[in-house]
Amino acid sequence: MNITFHKMHGTLNDFVVFHDLEGKVNLSGDQVARICDRRAGVGADGVIVVRRSSAGDFFMDYVNADGSLAEMCGNGIRCLAKYAYDLGLTDKRTLQIETRAGIKELGLTLGDDGTVQRVRVDMGPPIFDPEKIPVNLQTDGSPIIDHPVGVGTETFLCSILSMGNPHCVIVMDEVPPDIAPRIGPLIETHPLFPARTNVEFICLERPGRILMRVWERGSGETLACGTGACAAFVAMCLKGLVQGSAVVALPGGDLEIQWKSHESPILMTGPASSVFSGTITI
């Protein structure tokens, strides 16, 4: 089977993107993993298939690099919007995209060349209910802040929430460059998280600017994570370290995050880029 695709990235979180509006292509997890292989395939953090939706303009069928299904991807959904608009699948500047984490509204900003340059995503409000995150904890309904999680000989204070997918956020005085690959996989697979979890390591560089490294469930260390940036901002807000809005600085670039209150949606704004197109046989 031949697939014509676009290689895209949002703050260097990269994806293989193609559309299948007739529902003819169903990739197995092994096929996705081969596409994402950085030596024997195209190389990516995941595969996005743009499909028809009865509830929105399109459905984002997103699969992690290891072939596992993902509920939502903040950087990926911006790339989907650029793909759909730039290829003429839609002429709308506001899109309703169905995901496994619900409908997300996207606002598109065009550049001088008429292509999409930046996308604002209404990510919805954060989820604190342990059963919906999911996390094996019982609470009184309050957000989980600074819960101790032990891995090996170390214990980390974790803020735990969902942005449609699970996140474990660790606020530190500074973020060591080796922390994500060293600790991330241990927390991702910790018994506390029945569906595994994404793990964010963050610190406040200065007022309004958060530094972050991330270990993504199913993809490993990536250069950016949109849902993770939102979770990081929420954790900082709950600890009283930021409020209203901030920039989350990742190795792949900056994302702008806004959040007013617990019931309010989180707004994430960032770039989307197309790198090249091609055809792969799988």
N, C-alpha and C positions, 0 to 999 in steps of 0.2 A: 504494500500500500504506500502510495506517495502522498505526502502532506506538504502543502505550500504554507509557509509560516512567516511571521515577522519576529525577529529577536528584538525585545524591548526591555527597558529598565525604568524604574522609578527610584531615584537616589541610589543607583547601582544595585538595587534588588532586581535581579534579571529574570526574564520569563520568555518562554516560547509561546507565541500567541497565534491562534488561527480560528476561523469561524466554521461552524458546521450547522447552518440554519435548517438543514433538511434532516438532521439527526441520523446521518449515515455512518459517523465515525464514533466508535466506542473503544477507547484505548484501555488496555490492561495496565495494572500498576507496573509490571515489568517493562512494558513499552514506554511508559512515561519515564521510568528510571533510566532507560537507555537513551532517550532523547536528551535528558538533563545531564548525562555523563559528560564531564568537561574534557575528556580525552577521546572517547569513542562516539560521542554524540554531538549535539549542538552546544550543550552546556547551558544550564540555567538553574535557578532556585525552584522552579516549578513550571507547570504547563497550564495555560489558560485556554479553554475552548469557549468561544462566544456562541451561545445557543439561543434559540427562540424562547420567549417567556410569555405565559398567559397573564402574568401578574405585573410585568414591567416591560421596558423596551427590549432588554436582553437578559439572559441568565448567564452568570459567570460560573462556569464549571472549572473549578481550580483544584489542581492536584499537586501535592508537594513533590520534591525531587526524589524522594524514596518511594513514590507511588501511592502514598496514603492520601485520602481525601482531606481537604481543609474546608472549614466553614466560611472563612473570609480572609482576604488579603488586602490591606489598605494600599500598598504600593501597586499591587497587581490590578486593582479595580481602576486606578487612574490610567494605567496602560491600556486596559480594555476600552475605556472611554476614548482615548486618543486613536486607538486602532479603528473603532467603529466609525468615528467621525471622519478621520482622514481618508479611510477607504470608501467612504460614501454609503456605508450601511445605514446611516442616519444623518439628518441635517439639523437635529435638535441640539441646542446649546445647554439644555437641562435634561438630564437622563435619569430614569428610574431603573436601577439595575437590581435584578433579583439575585440573591446569593443564598447559600445554605444558612446564613445568619440573618435572613430577612431582606427587605427592600432597602437599598441605599440610594439617596438622591445625590446626584453629581452635578456641579456647575462647571462648565468648560470655559477656559480663557484661551483665545486664539492669539497667535503671533502675527507679525506683519505679513507672513507668507500664507496666512489663512489656515494653518494647521494648529492643532491643539498643543499648547505649551505647558499650561498648568491646569490643575483640576482641584476643586474644593469638594470634599466628600462629607456628607452628613453621616457620621458613623453611628448615630443613635446614642442613647445614654449608656454608661457603663453598667454592668451587671454585677451585683454583690451577693446574690443568693447562692449559697454553697452548692446546692443541687444543680443549679443552672451553669455554674462555672465550668466543669464540676470540680469539687475538692472535698476530700473526706474529712470535713470539719463540721461541727455544729455551732451555730452562732445565734445571737438574739436578733439578727437582722442587720446589725451594724456592719460596716465595711471591715474586712480583715486587714489590719494594719500591723506590721512588725511581728508577725507570727514566727516563732523560731523554727527553723528547719535544719536538721543536722544531716550533713553528708560527710562521711569519713570522720576526720577529727575536727572538722569545722562546723560552726553553726552560723546560719545567716538569718537575719530578720527580714521577713518577706511580706509584702503587701500583695494580696491575691484577689483577682477580679477577672471578669470576662469582657471582651469587646466583640462578642459573638464567637470568640475562641479563647481558650484559657491563657492567663498570663500570671507569672510570678515575678514581681518587681522587687529588686534589692537595691535600696538606697545606700550609697557608700560615701565616704569622705573623698575618695578618688577611685577611678576605675582602672585597675591594672590591665595592660594590653592582652595578657594571657588568660584572663578570668573566664571569658565565655567558653572557650574550648575545654578548659580545665574543670569548671564547675557546672556549666550548662547541661551536659548530658546526664549528670548525676541527679540534678533537680528535675530535668524533663521526665525522667523515668521513676521518680520517687513514688513510693506507694500512696502518698498523699493525693496524687493526681491520677485518677482512674482513666482519664483519656489522654494522659501525658500533658505537658504544658510548654508554652514558650517562656523563656527566661530573659529578663532584662536587668542589666547591671548599669546603674545610673548614678550621677552625682551632679550637684549644682555648680556649674563653672562660674557663673556670676548671676545676678538677678535677671530672671527672664530667659536664661539659657541653660539647658540641661544637656549634659554629655551622656551618651548611651552606647553600650555594646549589647549585642543580642545573640542569643542561641535560639534558633527557631525549631520548633517541633517538626520533625520530618525533613528538615533541610540543613540542620547544623548551623554554624556561625554564618550569618549573612551580613552584608554591608549596610542594610537598613531593614526596618520592619514598621509598616504604617500602623497596624493595630498595636504593636508594641510601643510605639511612640505615644499613642493615645493613652495606653495603660500607664506608661511612665509619668505622663503629665498628671493623670488622676492621682497616682500615688504621691507625687510631690504636693499636689493640692491638699490631699487628706492629711499630710504631715505639716501643712502650713508653710511650705517653703516657696510656693508660687501661687498665683491666683490669676484668674481671668484668661490669660494667654501667655504663651512662651514659645520659644524655638527649641526644638529637640534636635541636637546636632549628632549625627551619626557618621560613621566612617565614609558613607556614600553621599552625604549631603545633608541639608537642613530640611526639616518639616515644621510648618507652623500649626500650632494646636490651640484651639479655643474651647473653653468650657465654663458655663456660668454657674450651674448648680447640679445637685445629684440627679434631678429629673430632666435636666437639659441635655440635648444631644451634644456630642463632641464634634467639632468641625476640624477637619484636617485638610491642609492645603499644601500641595507640593508639585514638582515637575513630573512629566512623563516624556520619555524619549524613545524614538525608534532608531535602532542601530543598523539592521540590515534585514533583507528578506531572502528566502531561499526555499529549497525543496529537500525533504529528507525522506528516504525510503525506510520503512520499519516493517 
